[in-house]
Amino acid sequence: MGIFNRGIFNKPSKNKAKISHLQNKKIFIIGFNKTGTTSLKWLFEYWGFNVGKQQYAELLSIYWYKYGDYENILKYCDSAQVFQDRPFSSQDFYKKLYNKYPDALFILTIRDSPDQWFNSLKSYHAKAVGLPSHETPKKEDLNRASYIYPGFMFDVVCGNYNHPEVPLYDKKTYLNFYTDHINKVEEYFQDKPDQLIKINVSMQEDFKKLCNFLKIKEHNLKSFPHKNKT
């Protein structure tokens, strides 16, 4: 696909002392979009980790959704250390990641409630296509959005939430997707508790919990940054 070149590799970390014990660990943030993944991306960059470039992974995710090609995504994972957003947040993809990186660490991000997540997702998509936040985007709205390429947002919704089998933004089904993902991740890692942490970035105590999980001593920050709010 021609994207695996030096241009997608981030610069070496300037903070090796703090993360030296993690320098050979892959870290995957596998919570659904709109669960604080952008805040964690900022946090890991602040700590000096090499974070994968999101748009490359998002583009590769379409090849997986449409053609079942996930090998290029796994190849892309050699480009950095920390990864978030699509396709890493997609249902069941964490299994493929674990199979390739059996010693990796996984971070499952959640919201206060499934309803809060759904409302945030729908509102974010509405704003992204130029609608008021309370409106529900339609197919033509998603196809009109120009992020990455025209129609990308519609392709993502189809891949993530099984459209057209599932109507766009069918709340009951989307909530089931969200809760099933959390339950399945926890079940998959129940015999690997040292490799998974579940956090809510709105909870200050979960910041310390994450630092302990990663064995990072953080002295400047006391809570998660809040980035990309809907």
C-alpha positions in Angstrom: 0.0 0.0 0.0 3.0 2.2 -0.1 2.6 3.9 3.3 5.2 2.0 5.2 8.0 4.4 5.0 10.1 6.5 7.3 7.4 9.2 7.3 5.1 7.3 9.6 7.6 6.7 12.3 7.5 9.2 15.1 10.6 10.8 16.6 12.4 9.0 19.4 11.2 9.7 22.9 12.7 12.6 24.8 11.7 11.1 28.1 13.4 7.7 28.1 14.2 7.8 31.8 10.6 7.8 32.8 9.5 5.0 30.4 12.7 2.9 30.0 11.0 -0.1 31.6 8.3 0.1 28.9 10.3 0.8 25.8 9.8 -2.7 24.4 6.1 -2.9 25.3 3.3 -2.3 22.8 0.4 -0.5 24.4 -3.1 -0.6 22.8 -6.0 1.6 23.8 -9.0 -0.5 22.9 -12.0 1.4 24.3 -14.6 2.6 21.8 -14.3 6.0 20.2 -15.6 8.8 22.4 -14.4 7.2 25.6 -11.4 9.4 26.1 -9.0 7.9 23.6 -7.8 11.3 22.4 -7.1 12.4 26.0 -4.9 9.3 26.4 -3.2 9.9 23.1 -2.2 13.4 24.4 -1.1 11.9 27.7 1.2 9.3 26.2 2.7 11.9 23.9 3.3 14.1 26.9 5.0 11.2 28.6 7.3 10.8 25.6 5.9 7.6 24.0 5.8 7.1 20.3 2.1 7.2 19.4 1.0 5.8 16.0 -0.3 8.3 13.5 -4.1 8.0 13.6 -5.0 8.7 10.0 -2.9 5.9 8.6 -4.6 3.3 10.9 -8.0 4.7 10.1 -7.4 4.3 6.4 -6.1 0.8 6.9 -9.2 0.0 8.9 -11.3 0.4 5.8 -9.4 -2.3 4.0 -10.1 -4.6 7.0 -13.8 -3.7 7.1 -14.3 -4.0 3.3 -11.8 -6.7 2.3 -10.9 -8.6 5.5 -7.2 -7.4 5.1 -5.8 -6.9 8.6 -2.2 -7.9 8.0 -1.3 -4.4 6.9 -2.7 -3.1 10.2 -0.4 -5.5 12.1 2.5 -4.4 10.0 1.7 -0.8 10.7 1.9 -1.6 14.4 5.7 -1.9 14.0 5.8 1.9 13.3 5.2 3.0 17.0 4.6 1.9 20.5 1.2 3.2 21.5 -2.0 3.0 19.4 -5.6 4.2 19.8 -8.8 4.9 17.9 -9.8 2.8 14.9 -9.2 -0.1 14.2 -7.7 -0.8 17.7 -11.1 0.1 19.3 -13.0 -2.1 16.9 -14.8 -5.2 18.1 -12.6 -8.3 18.6 -9.5 -6.7 17.0 -7.7 -6.9 20.4 -7.5 -10.6 19.8 -5.5 -10.2 16.7 -3.3 -7.7 18.5 -2.7 -10.1 21.4 -1.9 -13.0 19.1 0.9 -10.9 17.5 2.0 -9.2 20.7 1.3 -11.6 23.6 3.2 -9.4 26.1 1.4 -6.1 25.1 -0.6 -4.0 27.5 -4.2 -3.1 26.8 -6.2 -0.1 28.1 -10.0 -0.4 28.0 -11.6 3.1 28.2 -15.2 3.5 29.2 -17.7 6.3 29.9 -19.9 6.9 33.0 -22.7 5.0 31.2 -23.6 3.5 27.8 -26.1 6.3 27.2 -23.4 8.9 27.8 -21.2 7.2 25.3 -24.0 6.9 22.7 -25.0 10.6 23.0 -21.4 11.7 22.7 -20.8 9.6 19.6 -24.0 10.8 17.9 -23.3 14.4 18.8 -19.7 14.2 17.6 -20.7 12.8 14.3 -23.4 15.4 13.8 -20.9 18.2 14.4 -18.3 16.6 12.2 -20.7 16.7 9.2 -21.9 20.2 9.9 -25.2 19.5 11.7 -26.4 20.8 15.1 -25.3 18.4 17.8 -28.8 17.3 18.6 -29.5 16.0 15.1 -28.9 12.5 13.8 -26.7 12.2 10.8 -28.1 10.4 7.7 -26.2 8.5 5.1 -25.9 11.5 2.8 -24.6 13.6 5.6 -21.8 11.1 6.4 -21.0 10.7 2.8 -20.6 14.4 2.4 -18.0 14.7 5.1 -14.5 15.1 3.6 -12.3 13.8 6.5 -9.6 11.5 4.8 -11.9 11.1 1.8 -15.5 11.8 1.0 -17.6 9.0 2.3 -15.0 7.9 4.9 -17.2 8.6 7.8 -20.0 6.5 6.3 -17.6 3.6 5.6 -16.4 3.8 9.3 -20.0 3.6 10.6 -20.7 0.7 8.3 -17.6 -1.1 9.5 -18.0 -0.4 13.2 -21.7 -0.8 13.6 -22.8 -3.2 10.9 -24.8 -0.9 8.7 -26.9 -1.6 6.7 -27.9 -4.6 8.7 -28.2 -2.2 11.7 -30.0 1.1 11.0 -27.8 4.2 11.5 -27.6 5.2 15.2 -30.1 2.5 16.3 -29.7 3.3 20.0 -30.6 -0.1 21.4 -28.2 -2.0 19.1 -25.4 0.6 19.6 -25.7 0.3 23.3 -25.4 -3.5 23.0 -22.3 -3.1 20.9 -20.7 -0.9 23.6 -21.6 -3.1 26.6 -20.7 -6.4 24.7 -17.3 -5.0 23.8 -16.5 -4.2 27.4 -17.8 -7.6 28.7 -15.9 -9.5 26.0 -12.6 -7.7 26.6 -12.8 -8.3 30.3 -13.7 -12.0 29.7 -10.8 -12.4 27.3 -8.3 -11.0 29.7 -9.6 -12.5 32.9 -6.7 -14.9 33.1 -4.3 -12.1 32.0 -5.1 -9.4 34.6 -1.6 -7.8 34.5 -2.1 -6.9 30.8 -5.5 -5.1 31.0 -6.7 -2.0 32.8 -10.2 -0.5 32.6 -10.4 3.2 33.2 -12.7 6.2 33.0 -10.9 9.4 32.1 -13.5 11.5 34.0 -12.4 9.8 37.2 -9.4 11.4 38.9 -8.6 8.2 40.8 -8.3 6.3 37.6 -5.4 8.5 36.6 -3.4 7.2 39.6 -4.6 3.7 38.7 -3.2 4.0 35.2 0.1 5.3 36.5 0.4 2.4 38.8 -0.5 0.0 36.0 2.3 1.4 33.8 4.6 1.9 36.8 5.1 5.5 35.9 5.7 8.1 38.6 3.9 11.2 37.5 4.6 14.4 39.5 3.3 17.2 37.2 -0.2 15.9 36.4 -2.9 14.8 38.9 -5.7 13.9 36.5 -6.3 13.1 32.8 -6.3 15.9 30.3 -9.7 16.5 28.6 -9.2 16.6 24.8 -11.6 16.5 21.9 -14.7 17.1 24.0 -17.9 16.7 22.1 
